[in-house]
Amino acid sequence: MTYILPYNFVRLQPIPAGDRKKPTSHGNPDPDQELHSGRLTCRIICISPIFILPTNHTRSVSLGWDDNGNLGSHNIYEQFFCLKNDFPVIPASSIKGSIRLVAEALCNGCMSTFAESYESSRDHTHRYHLTSNSIYSCSEPFNLCPTCRIFGMATESQQNNQTKSNEKLFYRGKLEFSHARLAAIKVDYFEDPIMLPVMGNPRADVAVKVYGDNIGNARGRKFYYHRHDLQIIPSPNGYDTLKRWEQTKQPRNIRGFRWNMRPTIRPLHAGSIFEFDVEYQSLEKEELDLLITALELFPNLIDDQGKSIVPDSTMKFNEDYFVGEGVYHKFGYGKPAGLGSAACYITHWRVLHLQNRYQASPAVDGGWVEVQNLRQAVEDHKNKFKNVHGSQTYFKDLMAILRYPHGITKMQHIEQGDPAEQHLPPVPGKEKEWLKEQEK
């Protein structure tokens, strides 16, 4: 049997020397520069259930012991991440991190989170390197790639040649993300508890083939596919089984099912809508194009008549949106199982003219101006970005991986099957051809 991993890699390319440069000032812009500041309000429309790990409301059920030792425990996350009022939110850090990774891939920015080594549970360590030194994370605050200029950067401690002391270098980004709060819900917004498939890192003998090539080059930036079929287990059976184990202290069929690697969660329904704000300051035109494209990508929700839905702040909870062919985000936990697929739309946009902020009268709101023809303005920025990057391999790869529907039906978790049967991932966008080739 052939297995396809639930993720693929955006191939790496060297960063052109001219793409790294000194960022513009955060405030008091040079009047000769065309810089942009403002606030974007965005709505996340979940097209599959979504879950964010909580900081509380968790418990572990001990699985007991067998002849080989401790069987570990089964983790149950009984609530979505919440603030003090127990109302579900997606933390700003989670949204910002996801959007940044997308932005890095869209413009071929630096690998800000690259890990050079992979350690397996068998104490094997495999080291990978990037095909070009230019792709490593930015290390000089005055020479930054496009994503570091707008999202910021921080380095490990480096020695200052003058003071001979270790110092951390950093550059504060020009974006502020708010938490994403539920904006449209149903009365019971939680799904019933579900159990995910085995969640864990691949074995070393598989990882060494998948994450890098045969000479140790990292394969690329990792992104998860969207799935037609959620890889979940209805949890009432699992819940009842765990309760029985707690009462009788007699766990059964542990090793075959690997309960200790299958968390139980309570996600939010597909159709849930979150809203968040992004404030940006002193962005160059190309940086604003990147930000808007990374926030939205190219979603295409449609109604039962086949017409594209024009999103706005009045959009209500709806489990019956149709997902047209487009490019969508993945947020949160359980991505390999198909959770976290979402459309993201900009629904409100105000620009701030910093030169007029302290000169304008209160009647014009201190320099803030509503963007007219919002949808056209957003599409114009995305088209400008696509005209520059759309023909590049990295852009095409990301579009192919995050496209939905993508037409793949034979995707299984990497831990299933014999490692000898595992195949390297196909080239993004060539999955159907890859499947036909494997079936010969």
C-alpha positions in Angstrom: 0.0 0.0 0.0 1.2 3.5 -0.8 1.1 6.2 1.9 1.2 10.0 1.4 2.3 12.2 4.2 -0.3 14.7 5.4 2.2 17.5 4.7 4.6 18.6 2.0 7.4 21.1 1.6 7.8 24.5 -0.2 11.1 24.2 -2.0 13.9 26.6 -1.0 15.6 29.2 -3.1 18.4 31.5 -2.3 17.3 35.0 -1.1 18.5 37.6 -3.6 21.0 40.0 -2.1 18.7 43.0 -2.8 15.8 41.5 -0.8 17.6 42.1 2.5 17.9 45.8 3.4 17.6 48.3 6.2 14.0 48.6 7.5 12.2 51.9 7.6 11.7 53.8 10.9 8.8 52.8 13.1 7.6 56.4 13.6 8.1 60.0 12.3 8.3 58.9 8.7 10.3 60.7 6.2 7.9 62.8 4.1 9.8 61.8 1.0 9.0 58.1 1.6 5.6 56.5 0.7 4.9 54.6 3.9 1.6 53.1 5.0 0.0 52.7 8.4 -3.5 51.5 9.4 -5.6 48.8 10.9 -7.1 45.7 9.3 -10.0 43.8 10.8 -10.1 40.1 9.7 -12.6 37.3 10.0 -11.6 33.6 10.2 -14.3 31.3 8.9 -13.6 27.7 10.0 -14.2 25.2 7.2 -13.3 22.3 9.5 -13.4 21.9 13.3 -10.7 23.9 15.0 -8.9 23.5 18.3 -6.3 25.5 20.3 -4.6 23.7 23.2 -5.8 25.2 26.6 -3.6 26.2 29.5 -6.0 24.6 31.9 -9.1 22.3 31.7 -6.8 19.3 31.0 -6.4 16.0 32.6 -4.5 12.8 32.1 -5.8 9.3 32.6 -3.2 6.8 33.7 -3.1 3.7 31.5 -1.5 1.6 34.2 1.3 -0.9 33.9 2.0 -4.1 31.9 4.8 -6.6 31.9 7.0 -4.2 30.0 6.6 -1.2 32.3 4.5 2.0 32.5 2.0 2.5 29.7 1.9 6.2 30.2 -1.3 8.3 30.2 -4.0 9.5 27.8 -4.4 13.3 27.6 -7.8 14.8 27.6 -8.2 18.5 26.7 -11.7 19.3 27.7 -11.9 22.9 26.6 -10.7 25.2 23.8 -8.1 27.9 24.8 -10.0 30.6 26.8 -9.4 33.8 28.6 -10.6 34.5 32.1 -14.2 34.6 31.1 -14.0 31.1 29.6 -14.9 32.3 26.2 -12.9 30.7 23.3 -10.2 32.7 21.6 -7.3 32.1 19.3 -4.3 33.8 20.9 -2.6 36.6 19.0 0.7 34.8 19.2 -0.8 31.7 17.4 -2.3 33.8 14.6 0.9 35.9 14.2 3.0 32.8 14.0 0.9 31.1 11.4 0.6 34.2 9.3 4.4 34.8 9.5 5.2 31.3 8.3 2.9 31.8 5.3 4.5 35.2 4.6 8.0 33.7 4.7 7.0 31.1 2.1 5.1 33.6 -0.1 8.1 35.9 -0.5 11.0 33.5 0.0 12.0 35.1 3.3 14.5 33.7 5.7 13.9 30.5 7.7 13.2 32.1 11.1 12.4 28.9 12.8 14.7 26.4 11.1 15.9 23.5 13.3 19.2 22.0 12.2 18.8 18.7 14.0 16.1 16.2 14.5 16.1 13.9 17.5 14.1 10.7 17.5 12.8 8.7 20.5 15.6 6.3 19.9 18.2 8.9 20.7 19.2 9.2 17.0 20.1 12.7 15.9 20.0 13.7 12.3 21.4 17.1 11.1 20.1 19.1 8.2 21.5 22.2 6.5 20.1 24.7 4.1 21.1 24.7 0.5 22.2 28.3 0.7 23.5 30.4 3.6 21.2 33.2 2.5 18.1 31.3 3.7 19.2 31.2 7.3 17.4 33.5 9.7 18.3 37.1 9.6 21.0 38.1 12.2 21.6 41.8 11.6 18.9 44.3 12.5 19.9 46.7 9.7 19.9 44.0 7.0 16.6 42.2 7.0 14.5 40.1 4.7 10.9 41.3 3.9 9.2 39.2 6.6 11.7 40.2 9.4 11.2 43.9 8.4 7.5 43.7 9.2 7.2 40.9 11.8 10.5 41.6 13.6 13.5 39.4 14.4 15.6 38.2 17.4 18.9 36.4 17.4 20.6 34.1 19.9 23.3 35.7 22.1 26.3 37.0 20.0 29.5 38.4 21.2 30.0 42.2 20.9 33.5 42.8 19.6 33.8 46.1 21.4 32.4 45.1 24.9 33.4 41.4 24.6 30.0 40.6 26.2 27.2 38.4 24.8 24.2 40.4 23.5 20.9 39.5 21.9 20.1 41.5 18.7 16.5 42.2 17.9 14.3 44.4 15.8 10.8 45.2 16.9 8.3 44.4 14.1 5.7 46.8 12.7 2.6 44.7 13.4 0.4 44.2 16.4 -2.1 41.3 16.4 -5.1 41.1 18.7 -6.6 37.9 20.0 -9.2 36.4 17.7 -12.5 36.3 19.5 -15.6 34.3 18.6 -17.7 36.7 16.5 -20.4 34.3 15.3 -21.4 31.1 17.2 -24.2 28.7 17.8 -25.6 28.1 21.2 -23.5 24.9 21.8 -20.3 25.9 20.0 -18.3 22.9 21.0 -18.3 19.6 19.1 -18.6 16.4 21.0 -15.3 15.1 22.2 -13.2 13.4 19.5 -10.0 11.4 19.5 -7.2 12.3 17.1 -5.0 9.8 15.3 -1.5 9.1 16.7 0.1 12.5 17.2 3.9 12.3 17.3 7.1 12.8 15.4 8.0 10.3 12.8 10.5 7.6 13.5 14.1 8.5 12.7 14.4 6.0 9.9 11.4 7.8 8.2 12.3 11.3 9.2 15.8 11.1 7.7 14.2 10.4 4.3 11.4 12.9 4.5 12.8 16.0 6.1 16.1 16.0 4.1 17.6 14.6 0.9 20.3 12.0 0.8 23.1 14.5 1.4 21.5 16.3 4.3 19.9 19.2 2.6 16.6 20.3 4.3 13.7 19.6 1.9 11.9 22.9 2.5 9.2 24.7 4.5 6.6 22.3 6.0 2.9 22.9 5.4 -0.1 20.6 6.0 -2.6 19.7 3.3 -6.3 20.3 3.8 -8.3 17.1 4.0 -11.7 16.1 2.7 -11.9 13.4 5.4 -11.2 14.2 9.0 -9.0 11.5 10.6 -10.8 11.4 13.9 -12.4 8.8 16.1 -15.9 9.5 17.6 -15.1 9.9 21.2 -18.1 8.5 23.2 -16.6 5.0 22.8 -13.2 6.2 23.8 -14.6 8.3 26.6 -16.6 5.3 28.0 -13.6 3.1 27.7 -11.4 5.5 29.6 -14.0 5.8 32.3 -14.2 2.0 32.6 -10.4 1.9 32.9 -10.5 4.5 35.7 -13.0 2.5 37.6 -11.6 -1.0 37.1 -7.9 -0.2 36.7 -7.8 -2.8 33.9 -6.7 -1.1 30.6 -7.1 -3.2 27.5 -5.6 -3.3 24.1 -3.2 -0.5 25.0 -0.2 -1.3 22.7 -2.3 -2.0 19.6 -4.2 1.3 19.8 -1.6 3.5 21.4 -3.9 5.5 23.7 -1.0 7.4 25.1 -0.3 9.0 21.7 -4.0 9.8 20.8 -5.3 12.9 22.6 -9.0 13.5 23.2 -10.1 17.0 22.5 -13.3 19.1 22.2 -13.0 21.3 19.1 -15.2 24.1 17.9 -17.7 23.5 15.1 -16.9 24.1 11.5 -18.6 27.3 10.6 -17.4 29.2 13.7 -16.2 32.7 13.0 -13.4 34.5 14.8 -12.5 38.2 14.4 -9.1 39.9 15.0 -7.3 43.1 14.2 -3.8 43.8 12.8 -2.3 47.2 13.2 0.6 48.1 10.9 2.9 51.1 10.9 5.3 52.6 8.4 5.2 49.8 5.8 6.6 50.2 2.3 4.2 49.5 -0.5 5.6 46.0 -1.2 5.5 45.1 2.5 1.8 46.0 2.6 1.2 43.9 -0.5 2.9 41.0 1.4 0.9 41.5 4.6 -2.5 41.6 2.9 -1.7 38.5 0.7 -0.4 36.5 3.7 -3.5 37.4 5.8 -6.1 36.4 3.1 -4.3 34.0 0.7 -7.0 33.2 -2.0 -10.1 31.8 -0.3 -13.3 31.2 -2.2 -16.4 30.5 -0.1 -19.6 30.1 -2.1 -23.3 29.8 -1.3 -25.7 27.1 -2.4 -26.2 28.9 -5.7 -22.5 28.7 -6.5 -21.9 32.4 -6.0 -18.9 33.7 -4.1 -19.7 35.0 -0.7 -18.7 38.6 0.0 -17.5 38.6 3.6 -18.4 41.4 6.0 -18.8 42.1 9.7 -22.4 40.8 9.6 -21.5 37.3 8.6 -23.2 34.8 10.9 -22.4 31.3 12.0 -23.2 28.9 9.1 -22.4 25.2 8.8 -23.6 25.2 5.2 -21.0 27.3 3.4 -19.6 25.6 0.4 -15.8 25.6 0.0 -14.9 26.6 -3.5 -11.6 25.9 -5.0 -9.1 28.3 -3.5 -6.1 28.6 -1.1 -6.9 28.5 2.6 -5.1 28.8 6.0 -4.5 26.1 8.6 -4.7 27.2 12.3 -4.3 25.5 15.6 -3.9 21.9 16.8 -4.5 18.6 14.9 -3.5 19.8 11.4 -2.5 16.2 10.3 -6.0 15.0 11.1 -7.6 17.8 9.0 -8.5 20.2 11.8 -7.9 24.0 11.5 -8.7 24.6 7.9 -10.1 28.2 7.5 -10.8 31.0 5.2 -9.5 34.4 6.3 -11.0 37.6 4.9 -10.3 41.3 5.5 -13.7 42.8 6.4 -12.7 46.3 7.6 -9.8 48.6 6.8 -8.8 52.0 8.1 -5.6 53.8 7.1 -3.8 56.3 9.2 -2.0 59.3 7.7 0.7 59.9 10.3 1.5 63.4 8.9 -2.1 64.5 9.6 -2.6 62.8 12.9 -1.9 65.8 15.1 -3.1 68.4 12.5 -6.5 67.0 11.7 -9.6 68.2 13.5 -11.7 65.8 15.6 -14.2 65.6 12.8 -11.8 63.6 10.7 -10.9 61.3 13.5 -7.2 62.2 14.0 -5.9 61.1 10.6 -7.9 57.8 10.3 -9.7 57.3 7.0 -12.0 54.5 5.9 -10.9 52.6 2.8 -13.6 52.8 0.2 -14.3 49.9 -2.2 -12.7 47.5 0.4 -12.8 44.3 -1.6 -11.4 45.9 -4.8 -8.6 47.6 -2.7 -7.6 44.2 -1.1 -7.6 42.4 -4.5 -5.5 45.1 -6.0 -2.8 44.6 -3.4 -2.9 40.8 -3.8 -2.7 41.1 -7.6 0.3 43.3 -7.3 2.0 40.8 -5.1 1.1 37.9 -7.3 2.4 39.7 -10.4 5.9 39.9 -8.7 6.0 36.4 -7.1 3.4 34.3 -8.9 5.8 32.7 -11.3 8.3 31.7 -8.7 8.7 28.0 -7.5 8.2 28.9 -3.9 4.9 30.7 -4.6 3.6 27.8 -6.8 4.5 25.2 -4.2 2.6 27.0 -1.4 -0.4 27.5 -3.6 -0.4 23.7 -4.5 -0.1 22.5 -0.9 -2.7 24.9 0.7 -5.2 24.6 -2.2 -8.6 23.1 -1.3 -10.0 20.9 -2.6 -6.7 19.3 -3.7 -8.0 16.0 -4.9 -5.9 13.7 -2.8 -7.7 10.8 -1.1 -4.9 8.5 -0.2 -3.3 10.3 2.7 -2.4 8.5 5.9 -0.4 9.3 9.0 3.3 8.7 8.7 3.3 6.3 11.6 1.0 3.8 9.8 2.5 1.0 7.7 6.0 -0.3 7.2 8.7 2.4 6.9 10.0 0.5 3.9 6.7 1.4 2.2 6.9 5.1 2.9 7.5 7.2 -0.2 9.0 10.6 -0.4 6.4 13.4 -0.9 5.5 14.4 -4.4 6.4 17.7 -5.9 3.6 20.2 -4.8 1.0 20.4 -7.5 1.9 17.1 -9.0 0.2 14.8 -6.5 -2.2 13.2 -9.0 0.6 12.3 -11.3 2.6 11.0 -8.3 -0.3 8.7 -7.3 -0.6 7.3 -10.8 3.1 6.6 -10.9 3.0 4.8 -7.5 0.1 2.6 -8.6 2.0 1.2 -11.6 
